[in-house]
Structure formats: C-alpha cells, structure tokens
Amino acid sequence: MKKILSSFFILMLTFGSAQATTVYVTDSLDLAFRSEENTRGKIIKLLHPGTPLAVISQNNETGFIHARLDNGTEGYILARHTMKEPSSHFQLDTSNKKLALLEKENTTLKAELDSLKTSLTPGTSLEQSLATERDHLARELSELKQTASSAVALKNQRDELQERVVNVERELEQLKLENKALGDSSRQDWFLYGGMLSLIGVILGFILPKLGWRRRSSSWDTY
C-alpha cells in the first residue's frame, strides 16, 4: 500500500512539474523533434523557432528533454536547443501576427458596417420593408387599443344592465309585498264591514218589532 501511495505521489509531482514548466525552441533553423532519446531517433516533426514545449522530464546524461506539443504529440529534443523565455524575434513575430489579425478583423468589421449603412440608406428595399413593418405594427396596436376600449365599454354596459335588472327585481318584490298588504287590508275591511252590517241587522231586529208594536198600540188607543 505504501508503495502504491509513493508511486501515486511521484506521478502527481511529475505531472505537476510537467504542467508548470514550459520551454521554447531557440531562435534558429527548424529543429528535429524525435521519437527516441538520441540523434538517430525518427523525426516526428520539425519545430519552428519559438514553438512552446511542455517539459515532461529531462535527462541530464543524454541532454535530451522529453516534451509535449500543444496538440498532445510527445517527443524528444536536445535541451541546448530550448530556452525558458521566447526570443525577442519570436515575440515580435507573434506581435506582428496578432497585429495583422487585428487589422484584418478591423477591415472586415468596417466592411460589414459600410454594408449595413448602405442597406439602411433611405429609399432602399430594406428601409421600405422596415417602414412597412412599422406601419403594420402601428395598425395592429391601434386595433388592439380599439378592441380594448370596446371591451371596457361592453363591460360597463353589462354592469349597468345588471344593476338595472337588480333594481327592477327589487321594485317588483316591493310591489308584490305592497299588493299583498293591500289584499290583506281589503279583506280586513270587508270583514269589518260585514261585522258592522251584522251588528246593524241585529240592532234593527230589536228595534223594528218594537216600533211596529207601538204603532199598533197607538191605533188601538184611537178607537
């Protein structure tokens, strides 16, 4: 177990050192990047001056460096053909390439801008198309506003009609109650009238016979 852990730490240290160290091909002719750690090894690629190399390991006895290219290709190169910092010539060349790329990109952007300005010139088909689309959207917005106002008006009319219906129903209910009260009052009046007539009839029933008897008594006294 200790051997496994030791091997793991050694690999981690080796990987870390390889990641942290970068060298560059010297400022001279293209140099051989070989498959083996000797001058007879097969040439994998000729490296241009200033090419960055990630150092994997270095053999001080043979003078070779085991390195890796940016594309992942691994090989060997003599340590004396590398340096820790890129040469000023390489830096200048890199700066010139970046400047050229920036100038090319700037030229492309200017061309696109000019094309866009031309396409937006008044009277062109694009300008007319945009104007037509703008007018169409304006009409749609106006229609939406009218529809919204109509919907609000319809809602107000509906609410008003509902309120009127409620008021009419209340008035109808009130009339029904009043009519019922009048009917009850009429029945009570007829009941009173009937009672009064009955009472008058009873009174007359007592009075009229007496009046007839008195008349007969008076006629007898006359004879």
C-alpha positions in Angstrom: 0.0 0.0 0.0 2.8 2.4 0.9 4.5 1.6 -2.5 1.3 2.5 -4.3 0.9 5.8 -2.4 4.5 6.6 -3.1 4.1 5.9 -6.8 1.0 8.0 -6.9 2.7 11.0 -5.2 5.7 10.6 -7.6 3.3 10.7 -10.6 1.5 13.7 -9.2 4.8 15.6 -8.7 5.9 14.6 -12.2 2.6 15.7 -13.7 2.7 19.0 -11.8 6.2 19.8 -12.8 5.4 19.0 -16.4 2.4 21.3 -16.3 4.3 24.1 -14.6 7.4 24.1 -16.9 7.4 25.4 -20.5 10.4 25.9 -22.8 10.7 27.3 -26.3 12.6 26.3 -29.3 15.6 28.5 -29.9 15.7 31.2 -32.5 17.5 29.3 -35.2 16.6 26.9 -38.0 13.9 24.3 -37.7 14.9 21.7 -35.2 14.1 18.0 -35.1 11.5 16.6 -32.7 12.4 12.9 -32.4 10.6 9.8 -31.3 13.6 8.5 -29.3 16.1 10.0 -26.9 19.0 10.1 -29.3 20.0 11.8 -32.5 19.2 8.7 -34.6 15.6 8.6 -33.5 12.9 9.1 -36.1 12.0 12.8 -36.7 8.4 13.3 -35.8 8.3 17.0 -36.7 10.5 19.9 -37.5 9.8 22.6 -34.9 9.8 26.2 -35.9 11.7 28.8 -33.7 9.7 29.9 -30.7 7.5 26.7 -30.6 6.4 26.2 -27.0 7.1 22.8 -25.4 5.7 21.4 -22.2 8.5 19.6 -20.4 7.7 16.1 -19.1 11.2 15.2 -18.0 14.8 15.9 -18.7 17.8 13.6 -18.9 21.0 15.4 -18.0 23.1 12.5 -19.1 21.8 12.4 -22.7 21.0 16.1 -22.8 17.5 15.4 -24.2 14.2 16.7 -22.9 11.0 14.7 -23.1 8.4 17.2 -24.1 4.8 17.6 -25.3 3.4 19.9 -28.1 0.2 21.8 -27.8 -1.6 19.2 -29.8 -0.5 16.4 -27.4 2.3 15.0 -29.5 5.2 13.8 -27.4 8.9 13.5 -28.4 12.5 14.4 -27.6 14.6 17.4 -28.3 18.1 18.4 -27.2 17.9 20.7 -24.2 20.5 23.1 -25.7 18.1 23.9 -28.4 15.5 25.2 -26.0 15.2 28.3 -23.7 13.0 29.3 -20.9 11.7 32.5 -22.5 10.7 33.1 -26.1 13.2 35.1 -28.1 12.5 38.8 -28.9 12.3 37.9 -32.5 9.7 35.3 -31.8 7.8 37.8 -29.6 8.0 40.4 -32.3 6.8 38.0 -34.9 3.9 36.9 -32.7 3.0 40.6 -32.1 3.1 41.2 -35.8 0.8 38.3 -36.5 -1.6 39.4 -33.8 -1.5 42.9 -35.2 -2.1 41.6 -38.7 -5.1 39.6 -37.4 -6.5 42.6 -35.6 -6.1 44.8 -38.7 -7.8 42.1 -40.8 -10.6 41.9 -38.3 -10.9 45.7 -38.2 -11.1 45.8 -42.0 -13.8 43.1 -42.0 -15.8 45.0 -39.4 -15.6 48.2 -41.3 -16.8 46.5 -44.5 -19.8 45.0 -42.6 -20.5 48.4 -41.1 -20.4 50.1 -44.5 -22.7 47.4 -45.9 -25.1 47.9 -43.0 -25.1 51.7 -43.5 -25.8 51.1 -47.2 -28.6 48.8 -46.6 -30.2 51.3 -44.2 -30.0 54.2 -46.6 -33.4 55.8 -47.2 -35.1 54.5 -50.2 -33.6 51.1 -50.2 -35.6 47.9 -50.1 -34.6 47.2 -46.5 -35.7 50.7 -45.4 -39.0 50.3 -47.2 -39.5 46.9 -45.7 -38.8 48.2 -42.2 -41.2 51.1 -42.8 -43.9 48.7 -43.9 -43.4 46.5 -40.9 -43.5 49.6 -38.6 -46.9 50.7 -40.2 -48.3 47.2 -39.9 -47.4 47.1 -36.2 -48.8 50.6 -35.7 -52.1 49.4 -37.2 -52.2 46.3 -35.1 -51.5 48.4 -32.0 -54.4 50.8 -32.9 -56.8 47.9 -33.4 -55.8 46.4 -30.1 -56.5 49.7 -28.4 -59.9 50.0 -30.0 -60.7 46.4 -29.1 -59.6 47.1 -25.5 -61.8 50.2 -25.3 -64.8 48.4 -26.9 -64.3 45.6 -24.3 -64.3 48.2 -21.5 -67.4 49.8 -22.9 -69.2 46.5 -23.2 -68.2 45.6 -19.6 -69.6 48.9 -18.4 -72.9 48.4 -20.3 -73.2 44.9 -18.9 -72.6 46.1 -15.4 -75.2 48.9 -15.8 -77.8 46.4 -17.2 -77.1 44.0 -14.3 -77.6 46.9 -11.9 -80.9 47.9 -13.6 -82.1 44.3 -13.5 -81.4 44.1 -9.8 -83.2 47.4 -9.2 -86.2 46.2 -11.2 -86.3 42.9 -9.3 -86.2 44.8 -6.0 -89.1 47.1 -7.2 -91.1 44.1 -8.3 -90.6 42.4 -5.0 -91.6 45.6 -3.2 -94.8 45.9 -5.4 -95.6 42.3 -4.6 -95.3 43.0 -0.8 -97.4 46.1 -1.1 -100.1 44.3 -3.2 -100.2 41.5 -0.6 -100.6 44.1 2.1 -103.4 45.8 0.2 -105.1 42.5 -0.3 -104.9 41.7 3.4 -106.2 45.2 4.2 -109.1 44.8 1.8 -110.1 41.5 3.4 -109.9 43.1 6.8 -112.1 46.0 5.7 -114.7 43.6 4.2 -114.6 41.7 7.4 -115.2 44.8 9.4 -117.9 45.9 7.0 -119.6 42.5 7.3 -119.4 42.7 11.1 -120.8 46.1 11.2 -123.7 45.1 8.9 -124.4 42.1 11.0 -124.4 44.3 14.1 -126.8 46.8 12.4 -129.0 43.9 11.4 -129.2 42.7 14.9 -129.9 46.2 16.2 -132.6 46.7 13.6 -134.0 43.3 14.5 -134.6 44.5 18.1 -135.8 48.0 17.1 -138.2 47.3 14.3 -140.6 45.0 16.1 -140.9 47.5 18.9 -141.7 50.2 16.5 -144.4 48.1 14.9 -145.9 47.2 18.4 -146.0 50.9 19.3 -147.8 51.8 16.1 -150.5 49.2 16.8 -150.9 50.4 20.3 -151.4 53.9 19.2 -154.1 52.8 16.7 -156.0 50.9 19.4 -156.0 53.9 21.7 -157.5 56.0 18.9 -160.6 53.6 18.6 
